[in-house]
Amino acid sequence: MLSNMLYSNFYETIEQLVRLDMSNEALLASLVFSAAGALLLSWFTGAIGNLTLPLNFSALFIGTGLANILLDGIDIPAIQYEQEVMLFTLIGLIIGSFAMLWCIRPEHGR
């Protein structure tokens, strides 16, 4: 019985990771906030030239998309669905921006 429960949890986790669909609210929030975040992040990663804005947008959109896909099954009883989407998008933006800043490593001491 325990092995069946572990197998079903493992199967549900794999199924959640493979499922790559987002709701319309999550997709719209990811697009809008990734665009705004890319503009803000370009001030800090401006050293890479003309690819700054597209790379920042890509990193942030991938972060928000993955956060919304992976955290979609979590239900927070205290907040509504739209607020959950905003929270998951914010988590993805933070992860994406830290990843982008870590990859670029802007030098402020020059």
MIKE-199712 format. One record per atom (N, C-alpha, C): residue in one letter; x, y, z; atom name. Coordinates in steps of 0.2 Angstrom, whole numbers, padded with zeros to 4 digits. Layout:
<pts>
('A',(X,Y,Z),'CA')
...
</pts>
This chain:
<pts>
('M',(0004,-0006,0000),'N')
('M',(0000,0000,0000),'CA')
('M',(0004,0006,0000),'C')
('L',(0010,0006,0004),'N')
('L',(0014,0012,0004),'CA')
('L',(0018,0013,-0002),'C')
('S',(0020,0007,-0006),'N')
('S',(0023,0008,-0012),'CA')
('S',(0018,0011,-0017),'C')
('N',(0012,0009,-0017),'N')
('N',(0007,0012,-0022),'CA')
('N',(0006,0019,-0021),'C')
('M',(0006,0021,-0014),'N')
('M',(0005,0028,-0013),'CA')
('M',(0011,0032,-0015),'C')
('L',(0017,0030,-0014),'N')
('L',(0023,0033,-0016),'CA')
('L',(0023,0033,-0024),'C')
('Y',(0021,0028,-0027),'N')
('Y',(0021,0028,-0034),'CA')
('Y',(0016,0033,-0037),'C')
('S',(0011,0033,-0034),'N')
('S',(0006,0038,-0037),'CA')
('S',(0008,0045,-0036),'C')
('N',(0011,0046,-0030),'N')
('N',(0014,0053,-0029),'CA')
('N',(0019,0055,-0034),'C')
('F',(0024,0050,-0035),'N')
('F',(0029,0051,-0040),'CA')
('F',(0026,0052,-0047),'C')
('Y',(0021,0048,-0049),'N')
('Y',(0018,0049,-0055),'CA')
('Y',(0015,0055,-0056),'C')
('E',(0011,0058,-0051),'N')
('E',(0008,0064,-0051),'CA')
('E',(0013,0070,-0052),'C')
('T',(0019,0069,-0048),'N')
('T',(0024,0074,-0049),'CA')
('T',(0027,0074,-0056),'C')
('I',(0028,0069,-0059),'N')
('I',(0031,0068,-0066),'CA')
('I',(0026,0071,-0071),'C')
('E',(0019,0069,-0069),'N')
('E',(0014,0072,-0074),'CA')
('E',(0013,0080,-0073),'C')
('Q',(0014,0082,-0067),'N')
('Q',(0014,0090,-0066),'CA')
('Q',(0020,0093,-0070),'C')
('L',(0026,0090,-0070),'N')
('L',(0032,0093,-0073),'CA')
('L',(0031,0093,-0080),'C')
('V',(0028,0087,-0083),'N')
('V',(0028,0087,-0090),'CA')
('V',(0022,0091,-0093),'C')
('R',(0017,0092,-0089),'N')
('R',(0011,0096,-0092),'CA')
('R',(0013,0104,-0093),'C')
('L',(0013,0106,-0099),'N')
('L',(0016,0113,-0100),'CA')
('L',(0010,0117,-0103),'C')
('D',(0005,0117,-0099),'N')
('D',(-0001,0122,-0101),'CA')
('D',(-0002,0127,-0095),'C')
('M',(-0003,0133,-0097),'N')
('M',(-0005,0138,-0093),'CA')
('M',(-0012,0141,-0094),'C')
('S',(-0015,0144,-0089),'N')
('S',(-0021,0147,-0090),'CA')
('S',(-0020,0154,-0093),'C')
('N',(-0025,0156,-0096),'N')
('N',(-0025,0163,-0099),'CA')
('N',(-0023,0168,-0095),'C')
('E',(-0025,0168,-0089),'N')
('E',(-0023,0173,-0084),'CA')
('E',(-0015,0173,-0082),'C')
('A',(-0013,0167,-0082),'N')
('A',(-0006,0166,-0080),'CA')
('A',(-0001,0168,-0086),'C')
('L',(-0004,0166,-0092),'N')
('L',(0000,0168,-0098),'CA')
('L',(0000,0176,-0099),'C')
('L',(-0006,0179,-0098),'N')
('L',(-0006,0186,-0099),'CA')
('L',(-0001,0190,-0093),'C')
('A',(-0002,0187,-0087),'N')
('A',(0002,0190,-0082),'CA')
('A',(0010,0189,-0083),'C')
('S',(0011,0183,-0086),'N')
('S',(0018,0182,-0087),'CA')
('S',(0021,0186,-0093),'C')
('L',(0017,0187,-0098),'N')
('L',(0019,0192,-0103),'CA')
('L',(0020,0199,-0101),'C')
('V',(0015,0202,-0098),'N')
('V',(0015,0209,-0096),'CA')
('V',(0021,0210,-0091),'C')
('F',(0021,0206,-0086),'N')
('F',(0026,0207,-0080),'CA')
('F',(0033,0206,-0083),'C')
('S',(0034,0201,-0087),'N')
('S',(0040,0200,-0090),'CA')
('S',(0043,0205,-0094),'C')
('A',(0038,0209,-0098),'N')
('A',(0040,0214,-0102),'CA')
('A',(0042,0220,-0098),'C')
('A',(0038,0222,-0092),'N')
('A',(0040,0227,-0088),'CA')
('A',(0046,0225,-0084),'C')
('G',(0047,0219,-0082),'N')
('G',(0053,0217,-0078),'CA')
('G',(0059,0218,-0083),'C')
('A',(0059,0216,-0089),'N')
('A',(0064,0216,-0094),'CA')
('A',(0067,0223,-0094),'C')
('L',(0062,0228,-0095),'N')
('L',(0064,0235,-0095),'CA')
('L',(0068,0237,-0089),'C')
('L',(0065,0235,-0083),'N')
('L',(0069,0237,-0077),'CA')
('L',(0076,0233,-0076),'C')
('L',(0076,0227,-0078),'N')
('L',(0082,0223,-0077),'CA')
('L',(0087,0226,-0082),'C')
('S',(0085,0229,-0088),'N')
('S',(0090,0231,-0093),'CA')
('S',(0094,0237,-0090),'C')
('W',(0092,0240,-0085),'N')
('W',(0096,0245,-0082),'CA')
('W',(0102,0242,-0078),'C')
('F',(0101,0236,-0076),'N')
('F',(0107,0233,-0072),'CA')
('F',(0111,0228,-0076),'C')
('T',(0108,0226,-0082),'N')
('T',(0112,0222,-0087),'CA')
('T',(0113,0225,-0093),'C')
('G',(0115,0231,-0093),'N')
('G',(0115,0235,-0100),'CA')
('G',(0122,0234,-0103),'C')
('A',(0126,0230,-0100),'N')
('A',(0133,0229,-0103),'CA')
('A',(0133,0224,-0109),'C')
('I',(0128,0221,-0111),'N')
('I',(0128,0216,-0116),'CA')
('I',(0126,0218,-0123),'C')
('G',(0124,0225,-0123),'N')
('G',(0122,0228,-0129),'CA')
('G',(0115,0227,-0131),'C')
('N',(0114,0226,-0138),'N')
('N',(0107,0226,-0141),'CA')
('N',(0103,0220,-0139),'C')
('L',(0106,0215,-0136),'N')
('L',(0103,0209,-0134),'CA')
('L',(0100,0209,-0127),'C')
('T',(0101,0215,-0124),'N')
('T',(0099,0215,-0117),'CA')
('T',(0092,0214,-0116),'C')
('L',(0088,0218,-0119),'N')
('L',(0081,0217,-0118),'CA')
('L',(0078,0211,-0120),'C')
('P',(0079,0208,-0126),'N')
('P',(0077,0201,-0128),'CA')
('P',(0079,0196,-0123),'C')
('L',(0085,0196,-0121),'N')
('L',(0088,0191,-0116),'CA')
('L',(0084,0192,-0109),'C')
('N',(0084,0198,-0107),'N')
('N',(0080,0199,-0101),'CA')
('N',(0073,0196,-0101),'C')
('F',(0070,0198,-0106),'N')
('F',(0063,0196,-0107),'CA')
('F',(0062,0188,-0107),'C')
('S',(0067,0185,-0111),'N')
('S',(0067,0178,-0112),'CA')
('S',(0068,0175,-0105),'C')
('A',(0073,0177,-0101),'N')
('A',(0074,0174,-0095),'CA')
('A',(0068,0175,-0090),'C')
('L',(0065,0181,-0090),'N')
('L',(0060,0182,-0085),'CA')
('L',(0054,0178,-0087),'C')
('F',(0052,0178,-0094),'N')
('F',(0046,0174,-0096),'CA')
('F',(0047,0167,-0095),'C')
('I',(0053,0164,-0096),'N')
('I',(0054,0157,-0094),'CA')
('I',(0053,0156,-0086),'C')
('G',(0056,0160,-0082),'N')
('G',(0055,0160,-0075),'CA')
('G',(0048,0160,-0073),'C')
('T',(0044,0165,-0076),'N')
('T',(0037,0166,-0074),'CA')
('T',(0033,0160,-0076),'C')
('G',(0034,0158,-0082),'N')
('G',(0031,0152,-0085),'CA')
('G',(0032,0146,-0081),'C')
('L',(0038,0144,-0080),'N')
('L',(0040,0138,-0076),'CA')
('L',(0037,0139,-0069),'C')
('A',(0037,0145,-0066),'N')
('A',(0034,0145,-0059),'CA')
('A',(0026,0144,-0059),'C')
('N',(0023,0147,-0064),'N')
('N',(0016,0146,-0065),'CA')
('N',(0014,0139,-0066),'C')
('I',(0018,0135,-0070),'N')
('I',(0017,0128,-0072),'CA')
('I',(0018,0124,-0066),'C')
('L',(0023,0125,-0063),'N')
('L',(0025,0120,-0057),'CA')
('L',(0021,0121,-0051),'C')
('L',(0019,0128,-0050),'N')
('L',(0015,0129,-0044),'CA')
('L',(0008,0129,-0045),'C')
('D',(0006,0127,-0051),'N')
('D',(-0002,0128,-0052),'CA')
('D',(-0006,0123,-0048),'C')
('G',(-0003,0118,-0046),'N')
('G',(-0007,0113,-0042),'CA')
('G',(-0008,0115,-0034),'C')
('I',(-0004,0120,-0032),'N')
('I',(-0004,0123,-0025),'CA')
('I',(-0010,0127,-0025),'C')
('D',(-0014,0126,-0020),'N')
('D',(-0020,0130,-0018),'CA')
('D',(-0019,0133,-0011),'C')
('I',(-0019,0140,-0012),'N')
('I',(-0018,0144,-0005),'CA')
('I',(-0025,0146,-0003),'C')
('P',(-0028,0144,0002),'N')
('P',(-0035,0145,0004),'CA')
('P',(-0036,0152,0005),'C')
('A',(-0031,0156,0007),'N')
('A',(-0033,0163,0010),'CA')
('A',(-0033,0168,0004),'C')
('I',(-0031,0166,-0002),'N')
('I',(-0031,0171,-0008),'CA')
('I',(-0035,0168,-0014),'C')
('Q',(-0037,0172,-0018),'N')
('Q',(-0041,0170,-0024),'CA')
('Q',(-0036,0168,-0029),'C')
('Y',(-0039,0165,-0035),'N')
('Y',(-0035,0162,-0040),'CA')
('Y',(-0030,0167,-0044),'C')
('E',(-0033,0173,-0045),'N')
('E',(-0029,0178,-0048),'CA')
('E',(-0024,0181,-0044),'C')
('Q',(-0025,0181,-0038),'N')
('Q',(-0019,0183,-0033),'CA')
('Q',(-0014,0177,-0033),'C')
('E',(-0016,0171,-0033),'N')
('E',(-0011,0166,-0034),'CA')
('E',(-0007,0166,-0040),'C')
('V',(-0010,0168,-0046),'N')
('V',(-0006,0169,-0052),'CA')
('V',(-0001,0174,-0051),'C')
('M',(-0003,0180,-0048),'N')
('M',(0001,0185,-0047),'CA')
('M',(0007,0184,-0042),'C')
('L',(0006,0180,-0037),'N')
('L',(0011,0178,-0033),'CA')
('L',(0016,0173,-0036),'C')
('F',(0013,0168,-0040),'N')
('F',(0018,0163,-0043),'CA')
('F',(0022,0167,-0049),'C')
('T',(0019,0172,-0052),'N')
('T',(0022,0176,-0057),'CA')
('T',(0028,0180,-0054),'C')
('L',(0027,0183,-0048),'N')
('L',(0032,0187,-0044),'CA')
('L',(0038,0182,-0042),'C')
('I',(0036,0176,-0040),'N')
('I',(0041,0171,-0038),'CA')
('I',(0045,0170,-0044),'C')
('G',(0042,0169,-0050),'N')
('G',(0046,0167,-0056),'CA')
('G',(0050,0173,-0059),'C')
('L',(0048,0179,-0058),'N')
('L',(0052,0185,-0059),'CA')
('L',(0058,0186,-0055),'C')
('I',(0057,0184,-0049),'N')
('I',(0063,0185,-0044),'CA')
('I',(0068,0179,-0046),'C')
('I',(0066,0173,-0047),'N')
('I',(0071,0168,-0049),'CA')
('I',(0074,0170,-0056),'C')
('G',(0070,0172,-0061),'N')
('G',(0073,0174,-0067),'CA')
('G',(0078,0180,-0067),'C')
('S',(0076,0185,-0063),'N')
('S',(0080,0190,-0063),'CA')
('S',(0087,0189,-0059),'C')
('F',(0086,0185,-0054),'N')
('F',(0093,0183,-0051),'CA')
('F',(0097,0178,-0055),'C')
('A',(0094,0174,-0059),'N')
('A',(0097,0170,-0064),'CA')
('A',(0101,0174,-0069),'C')
('M',(0097,0179,-0071),'N')
('M',(0100,0183,-0077),'CA')
('M',(0106,0188,-0074),'C')
('L',(0105,0190,-0068),'N')
('L',(0110,0194,-0065),'CA')
('L',(0116,0190,-0063),'C')
('W',(0115,0184,-0061),'N')
('W',(0121,0179,-0060),'CA')
('W',(0125,0177,-0066),'C')
('C',(0121,0176,-0071),'N')
('C',(0124,0175,-0078),'CA')
('C',(0128,0181,-0081),'C')
('I',(0125,0187,-0080),'N')
('I',(0129,0192,-0083),'CA')
('I',(0134,0195,-0078),'C')
('R',(0133,0195,-0072),'N')
('R',(0137,0198,-0067),'CA')
('R',(0140,0205,-0068),'C')
('P',(0135,0210,-0068),'N')
('P',(0138,0216,-0069),'CA')
('P',(0143,0219,-0065),'C')
('E',(0148,0222,-0068),'N')
('E',(0153,0225,-0064),'CA')
('E',(0152,0232,-0062),'C')
('H',(0151,0234,-0056),'N')
('H',(0150,0241,-0054),'CA')
('H',(0157,0244,-0051),'C')
('G',(0162,0241,-0051),'N')
('G',(0168,0244,-0048),'CA')
('G',(0173,0247,-0053),'C')
('R',(0171,0248,-0059),'N')
('R',(0175,0250,-0065),'CA')
('R',(0176,0257,-0064),'C')
</pts>
